[in-house]
Amino acid sequence: MTLRTLDSLGSLEGKRVIVRCDLNVPLKDGVITDDGRVRASLPTLNALINAGARVIVCSHLGRPDGAPDPQYSLEPVAQRLSELLGKPVAFARDTVGESAKEAVASLEDGGIVVLENLRFNAGETAKDDATRQAFAAELAQLGDSLVSDGFGVVHRKQASVYDLAEILPSAAGLLIATELDVLDRLTENPERPYTVVLGGSKVSDKLGVISHLLPRVDRILVGGGMLFTFLKAQGHSVGSSLLEEDQLETVRGYLAEATERGVEIVLPTDVVVADSFSADAAHEVTAADAIEQTSFGASGIGLDIGPDTARTFAEAIGSSKTVFWNGPMGVFEFAAFAAGTKAIAQALTEVDGLGVVGGGDSAAAVRQLGFADDQFGHISTGGGASLEFLEGKKLPGLEVLGWA
C-alpha cells in the first residue's frame, strides 16, 4: 500500500478538515521559545486554507495527565499561528465541548480554529481501546475528514493519530510526506559515503538505530554523553562522566560487528572535562583516554567533545554525500560546552548532498546556536518517531494512512 495524500480527499472547498499537527512547542512563562514545529505546519495549513477548507487544528502540548492544566494551553500557539499565517485564528477553550462545537460551526471557507490541548482529555492517550475510540468518535463529529500531519506522534497509537483516521476519510499532510521521503532516502539506497552522527545522553536511546543502520552506513561518529560508555567499553576510565554500565557488553558487540562489516565507528580523541555540571564550571581539554589525568581527577565530568574531535568529525561529514545527525555533542545549553555541537551543525550546512538534523534536542540546538532551518537539507520534526522509523519499526500512525 502507498501513503494516502491530500489529493485522495478530493475537493475540500467548504469541508470541515481536522488537521492533527504536532505543535508541542517549548514554553517559558507562556511564551514559545522555539516555534519550529509551528512553522513546519504552515505548508499543509496554507494548502487547506487556499483550497477553501474549514480548518480545525488539533494537537497535544506537554504531559497534562488527562485533565485541563493552564500551563499546557495551546492558546499561545494559536496566537503564533495567526501571526505566521497573517490571518485571524480562532481558539476553542476545549477539545470536544461547547466551545469547540461553536467555534467550528462559526468557521467560513478558508477559516481556521485551534482546539485546546488534546491531552486535556484522558481518552487521547488511553491504553484501553474503547476509551480511546470513544474520544476519537467525539472528535470525528467536528469534521468531514482528517489530515494527519504530526510526524512527531505517528509512533503513538493515540485517539487523534490512529483511531480518528479509521473513522474519517484520512490522508497524510505535506509535512509527513516530506519526512517520509527524507527518511526513505536515509534507509533505501542512500548516496555514499553515508555518515551517521549520534550524540545525546544515553546509548540505550540509540541501540535500535545503531543496530538497524550498521549494515547500511559507512561510518558512525559518536559524541554526547553516550561516548563515555563507548570509551569505557574500550577499557578507558571516564571519571564521573555519564555512563551506562549495563550497556558495556552491547557496545562491545557493536564495535565488533562494525569491524566485521567494515563500518568505521569514530570515537572522540579529546574531550572537554569539567569539575561540575554547571555553566560556569572550571574545565579543560584532555585526551579521551586520559580523563582522570586532568586536575579534576576521578571527579571530572566530560561535557563536550574536544576541538580536535570536532575537526575530525567535521571533515568526515564534509566528505559525505548523506549525513544523519541525532543528538548534541555536548551540553550545548551551556556556552562553554557548545563548541562541539556548533561544529557539527556548521559542517552539516556545507554537505554536498543530503544533510539531515534528526529532530528533538538536535533541532533545538541548531536554532539556539544561531542557525536557520533553511541552512540544512532537512530538519526533522520527528524526534522519537524518526528514530523508530530508522530502527525499522512499524508506526501505527503511518500504517493507518496506508503506509506499509
C-alpha positions as CSV (number, residue, x, y, z in Angstrom):
1,M,0.0,0.0,0.0
2,T,1.1,3.6,-0.5
3,L,0.6,6.6,1.6
4,R,-2.7,8.4,1.1
5,T,-2.0,12.1,0.4
6,L,-4.2,15.2,0.2
7,D,-5.2,14.5,-3.3
8,S,-7.0,11.4,-2.2
9,L,-9.6,13.5,-0.3
10,G,-10.9,15.2,-3.4
11,S,-12.3,18.7,-3.3
12,L,-12.2,20.2,0.2
13,E,-14.0,23.5,-0.5
14,G,-16.5,24.1,2.3
15,K,-15.4,20.9,4.0
16,R,-14.5,20.7,7.7
17,V,-11.0,19.3,7.8
18,I,-9.4,18.2,11.1
19,V,-5.6,18.6,11.0
20,R,-3.6,16.6,13.5
21,C,-0.5,18.7,13.9
22,D,2.4,18.4,16.3
23,L,2.5,21.8,18.0
24,N,4.2,20.5,21.1
25,V,6.5,23.5,21.4
26,P,8.6,24.6,24.4
27,L,7.1,27.3,26.5
28,K,8.6,29.5,29.2
29,D,6.3,31.7,31.2
30,G,3.6,31.2,28.5
31,V,6.0,32.3,25.7
32,I,7.1,30.0,22.9
33,T,10.9,29.7,22.9
34,D,11.1,27.6,19.6
35,D,8.3,27.9,17.1
36,G,9.9,25.4,14.6
37,R,7.1,22.9,14.8
38,V,4.5,25.7,14.3
39,R,6.3,26.9,11.2
40,A,6.6,23.3,9.9
41,S,2.8,23.0,9.9
42,L,2.3,26.0,7.6
43,P,2.6,24.3,4.2
44,T,-0.3,21.9,4.9
45,L,-2.4,24.6,6.6
46,N,-1.9,27.1,3.8
47,A,-2.8,24.4,1.2
48,L,-6.0,23.6,3.0
49,I,-6.9,27.3,3.5
50,N,-6.3,28.0,-0.1
51,A,-8.5,25.0,-1.1
52,G,-11.4,26.7,0.8
53,A,-11.5,24.1,3.6
54,R,-12.7,24.9,7.1
55,V,-9.6,24.0,9.1
56,I,-9.7,22.6,12.6
57,V,-6.3,22.2,14.1
58,C,-5.7,19.9,17.0
59,S,-2.5,18.9,18.8
60,H,-1.1,18.0,22.2
61,L,1.3,20.0,24.3
62,G,3.3,18.6,27.2
63,R,2.0,16.0,29.5
64,P,-1.0,17.4,31.4
65,D,-2.1,13.9,32.5
66,G,-5.6,13.8,31.0
67,A,-7.0,17.0,32.7
68,P,-7.0,20.7,31.9
69,D,-3.9,22.5,33.1
70,P,-3.4,26.2,32.1
71,Q,0.4,25.9,31.7
72,Y,-0.2,23.5,28.8
73,S,-2.8,25.5,27.0
74,L,-2.4,25.8,23.2
75,E,-3.6,29.4,23.2
76,P,0.0,30.9,22.7
77,V,0.3,28.5,19.8
78,A,-2.9,29.8,18.2
79,Q,-1.6,33.3,18.6
80,R,1.7,32.5,17.0
81,L,-0.1,30.6,14.2
82,S,-2.2,33.7,13.5
83,E,1.0,35.8,13.2
84,L,2.6,33.3,10.8
85,L,-0.5,32.9,8.6
86,G,-1.2,36.6,8.6
87,K,-4.9,36.0,9.3
88,P,-7.2,35.5,12.4
89,V,-7.0,32.1,14.1
90,A,-9.9,31.3,16.4
91,F,-9.2,29.4,19.6
92,A,-11.6,26.9,21.3
93,R,-11.2,26.6,25.0
94,D,-12.0,22.9,25.0
95,T,-11.5,20.0,22.6
96,V,-14.9,18.4,22.0
97,G,-17.1,20.6,24.2
98,E,-19.4,23.5,23.6
99,S,-16.6,26.0,22.8
100,A,-15.1,23.7,20.1
101,K,-18.5,23.0,18.6
102,E,-19.4,26.7,18.4
103,A,-16.0,27.6,17.0
104,V,-16.3,25.0,14.3
105,A,-19.8,26.0,13.5
106,S,-18.7,29.6,13.0
107,L,-16.0,28.8,10.5
108,E,-16.2,30.1,7.0
109,D,-14.5,28.6,4.0
110,G,-10.7,29.2,4.4
111,G,-11.2,29.9,8.1
112,I,-9.1,28.2,10.9
113,V,-9.6,27.3,14.5
114,V,-7.2,25.7,17.0
115,L,-8.8,23.4,19.6
116,E,-7.5,23.2,23.1
117,N,-4.8,20.6,24.1
118,L,-5.9,17.1,23.1
119,R,-4.3,15.7,26.2
120,F,-6.7,17.6,28.5
121,N,-8.9,14.6,27.6
122,A,-7.8,11.3,29.1
123,G,-9.2,9.4,26.1
124,E,-6.4,10.8,23.8
125,T,-3.7,8.6,25.3
126,A,-5.8,5.9,26.9
127,K,-4.3,2.3,26.7
128,D,-7.9,1.0,26.6
129,D,-9.1,0.8,23.0
130,A,-12.7,1.5,23.8
131,T,-11.9,4.6,25.8
132,R,-9.6,5.9,23.1
133,Q,-12.1,5.1,20.3
134,A,-14.9,6.9,22.2
135,F,-12.9,10.1,22.4
136,A,-12.0,9.7,18.7
137,A,-15.7,9.4,17.9
138,E,-16.4,12.7,19.6
139,L,-13.6,14.4,17.7
140,A,-15.0,12.9,14.4
141,Q,-18.3,14.8,14.9
142,L,-16.4,18.1,14.4
143,G,-15.0,17.2,10.9
144,D,-15.7,15.6,7.5
145,S,-12.1,14.4,7.0
146,L,-8.7,14.1,8.7
147,V,-5.3,15.3,7.6
148,S,-2.6,13.7,9.7
149,D,0.4,16.0,9.7
150,G,2.1,15.5,13.1
151,F,5.1,13.3,12.3
152,G,6.3,13.5,15.9
153,V,3.4,11.4,17.1
154,V,2.9,8.8,14.4
155,H,4.7,6.2,16.5
156,R,1.9,6.6,19.1
157,K,-1.4,4.7,18.9
158,Q,-3.5,7.6,20.2
159,A,-7.0,8.7,19.5
160,S,-6.3,11.6,17.2
161,V,-3.4,9.8,15.5
162,Y,-4.8,6.3,14.9
163,D,-8.5,5.9,15.9
164,L,-9.7,9.1,14.2
165,A,-8.0,8.1,11.0
166,E,-10.1,4.9,11.0
167,I,-13.4,6.8,11.4
168,L,-13.0,9.7,9.0
169,P,-11.6,9.7,5.4
170,S,-7.9,10.4,6.2
171,A,-4.7,11.3,4.4
172,A,-1.2,12.5,5.2
173,G,-0.3,16.1,5.1
174,L,2.7,17.7,3.3
175,L,4.9,17.5,6.4
176,I,4.5,13.8,6.9
177,A,5.0,13.2,3.2
178,T,8.3,15.2,3.3
179,E,9.5,13.4,6.4
180,L,8.9,10.0,4.9
181,D,10.6,11.0,1.6
182,V,13.7,12.1,3.6
183,L,13.7,9.1,5.9
184,D,13.3,6.7,3.0
185,R,16.4,8.3,1.4
186,L,18.3,7.6,4.6
187,T,17.4,3.9,4.6
188,E,16.9,2.8,1.0
189,N,19.9,3.2,-1.3
190,P,21.4,6.3,0.3
191,E,24.0,8.2,-1.7
192,R,27.5,7.3,-0.3
193,P,29.6,7.9,1.6
194,Y,26.9,7.8,4.3
195,T,27.7,9.1,7.8
196,V,25.6,8.9,10.9
197,V,26.4,11.2,13.8
198,L,25.0,10.1,17.1
199,G,25.0,12.1,20.4
200,G,22.7,12.8,23.3
201,S,23.0,11.4,26.8
202,K,22.3,7.7,26.6
203,V,23.5,4.8,24.4
204,S,20.3,2.9,25.4
205,D,18.2,5.5,23.5
206,K,20.1,4.8,20.2
207,L,20.5,1.0,20.4
208,G,17.8,0.2,17.8
209,V,19.1,2.9,15.4
210,I,22.7,1.6,15.7
211,S,21.6,-2.0,15.1
212,H,19.4,-1.1,12.1
213,L,21.8,1.3,10.5
214,L,25.1,-0.6,10.9
215,P,24.5,-2.7,7.7
216,R,23.6,0.5,5.8
217,V,26.2,3.1,6.6
218,D,29.9,3.8,6.0
219,R,30.7,5.4,9.3
220,I,29.2,6.4,12.7
221,L,30.5,9.3,14.7
222,V,29.8,9.0,18.4
223,G,29.6,12.1,20.7
224,G,27.5,13.4,23.5
225,G,27.1,11.7,26.9
226,M,26.9,8.3,25.2
227,L,30.5,8.5,24.1
228,F,31.7,7.6,27.6
229,T,30.0,4.2,27.6
230,F,31.9,3.6,24.3
231,L,35.2,4.7,25.9
232,K,34.6,2.6,28.9
233,A,33.8,-0.4,26.7
234,Q,37.3,0.0,25.2
235,G,38.8,-0.1,28.7
236,H,39.3,3.6,29.3
237,S,38.5,5.4,32.6
238,V,35.8,8.1,32.3
239,G,35.9,9.8,35.7
240,S,32.4,10.9,36.8
241,S,31.1,11.2,33.3
242,L,27.7,9.8,32.3
243,L,28.0,6.1,32.0
244,E,25.6,3.2,31.3
245,E,27.4,0.2,32.9
246,D,24.6,-2.2,31.8
247,Q,25.3,-1.3,28.1
248,L,29.0,-2.1,28.0
249,E,28.7,-5.5,26.6
250,T,26.2,-4.3,24.0
251,V,28.5,-1.6,22.9
252,R,31.4,-4.1,22.6
253,G,29.2,-6.2,20.4
254,Y,28.5,-3.2,18.1
255,L,32.2,-2.3,17.9
256,A,33.0,-5.9,16.9
257,E,30.1,-6.0,14.4
258,A,31.3,-2.7,12.8
259,T,34.8,-4.1,12.4
260,E,33.3,-7.2,10.7
261,R,31.2,-5.1,8.3
262,G,33.9,-2.6,7.5
263,V,31.9,0.2,9.1
264,E,34.1,2.8,10.8
265,I,33.0,3.9,14.3
266,V,34.8,7.1,15.1
267,L,35.2,8.0,18.8
268,P,36.5,11.2,20.2
269,T,40.2,11.6,20.6
270,D,39.8,14.5,23.0
271,V,37.0,15.8,25.3
272,V,36.2,18.8,27.4
273,V,36.2,17.9,31.1
274,A,34.7,20.0,33.9
275,D,34.8,19.9,37.7
276,S,31.0,20.1,37.9
277,F,27.8,20.1,35.8
278,S,27.3,23.9,35.6
279,A,27.5,26.7,33.1
280,D,30.5,28.3,34.8
281,A,32.4,25.1,35.8
282,A,36.1,25.1,35.6
283,H,37.1,23.0,32.6
284,E,40.0,21.8,30.4
285,V,40.6,19.8,27.3
286,T,42.2,16.4,27.6
287,A,42.8,13.2,25.6
288,A,39.8,11.0,25.6
289,D,41.8,8.2,27.2
290,A,43.1,10.4,29.9
291,I,40.0,11.9,31.5
292,E,41.1,11.0,35.1
293,Q,44.5,12.6,34.5
294,T,43.1,16.2,34.5
295,S,43.4,18.4,37.5
296,F,39.9,17.2,38.5
297,G,41.0,13.6,38.8
298,A,38.2,11.0,39.1
299,S,35.6,13.6,39.8
300,G,36.0,15.2,36.3
301,I,32.9,15.1,34.1
302,G,33.1,15.1,30.3
303,L,30.7,17.7,28.9
304,D,31.7,18.1,25.2
305,I,33.8,16.7,22.5
306,G,37.2,18.4,22.2
307,P,38.4,20.7,19.3
308,D,40.5,18.0,17.6
309,T,37.5,15.7,17.6
310,A,35.2,18.4,16.3
311,R,37.6,19.0,13.4
312,T,37.8,15.2,12.6
313,F,34.0,14.9,12.8
314,A,33.6,17.9,10.5
315,E,36.0,16.5,8.0
316,A,34.1,13.2,8.0
317,I,30.8,15.0,7.5
318,G,32.3,17.2,4.7
319,S,33.4,14.1,2.8
320,S,30.0,12.5,2.9
321,K,27.1,12.6,0.5
322,T,24.4,11.6,3.1
323,V,24.5,12.6,6.7
324,F,22.0,11.9,9.5
325,W,22.6,13.6,12.9
326,N,20.7,12.9,16.0
327,G,21.8,14.2,19.5
328,P,24.1,17.1,20.6
329,M,27.8,16.6,21.0
330,G,27.8,18.2,24.5
331,V,25.8,20.3,26.9
332,F,25.1,22.9,24.3
333,E,22.8,24.8,26.7
334,F,26.0,26.0,28.4
335,A,28.1,28.2,26.2
336,A,31.4,26.7,27.4
337,F,30.3,23.3,26.2
338,A,28.5,24.1,23.0
339,A,31.5,24.2,20.6
340,G,31.3,20.6,19.6
341,T,27.6,20.8,18.7
342,K,28.2,24.0,16.8
343,A,31.0,22.5,14.8
344,I,28.8,19.6,13.7
345,A,25.9,21.9,12.8
346,Q,28.2,24.1,10.7
347,A,29.7,21.1,8.9
348,L,26.1,19.8,8.2
349,T,25.2,23.1,6.5
350,E,28.1,22.5,4.0
351,V,27.2,18.9,3.0
352,D,27.3,18.4,-0.8
353,G,24.3,16.1,-0.7
354,L,21.6,15.3,1.9
355,G,22.2,16.6,5.4
356,V,19.5,15.8,8.0
357,V,19.1,17.1,11.5
358,G,17.2,14.4,13.3
359,G,14.8,16.5,15.4
360,G,14.4,16.8,19.2
361,D,17.4,18.2,21.0
362,S,19.5,18.5,17.8
363,A,16.9,20.8,16.2
364,A,16.7,22.9,19.4
365,A,20.5,23.1,19.5
366,V,20.9,24.4,15.9
367,R,18.3,27.1,16.4
368,Q,19.7,28.1,19.8
369,L,23.2,28.3,18.3
370,G,22.0,30.7,15.6
371,F,21.5,28.5,12.6
372,A,18.4,28.9,10.3
373,D,16.3,25.9,9.3
374,D,17.0,26.6,5.6
375,Q,20.7,26.1,6.1
376,F,20.1,22.4,6.3
377,G,18.9,19.8,3.9
378,H,16.1,18.9,6.3
379,I,15.3,19.3,10.0
380,S,13.1,16.5,11.1
381,T,10.2,17.3,13.4
382,G,10.0,13.6,14.3
383,G,12.3,13.0,17.3
384,G,11.3,9.6,18.7
385,A,9.2,8.8,15.6
386,S,12.2,9.4,13.3
387,L,14.4,7.1,15.4
388,E,11.7,4.4,15.5
389,F,11.4,4.6,11.7
390,L,15.2,4.3,11.4
391,E,15.0,1.3,13.7
392,G,12.8,-0.4,11.2
393,K,9.7,-0.3,13.4
394,K,6.1,-0.2,12.2
395,L,4.5,3.1,13.1
396,P,0.7,2.9,13.7
397,G,0.0,6.5,12.7
398,L,1.5,5.8,9.3
399,E,0.1,2.3,8.8
400,V,-3.4,3.7,9.3
401,L,-2.7,6.1,6.4
402,G,-1.8,3.3,4.1
403,W,2.0,3.3,4.6
404,A,3.4,-0.2,4.6
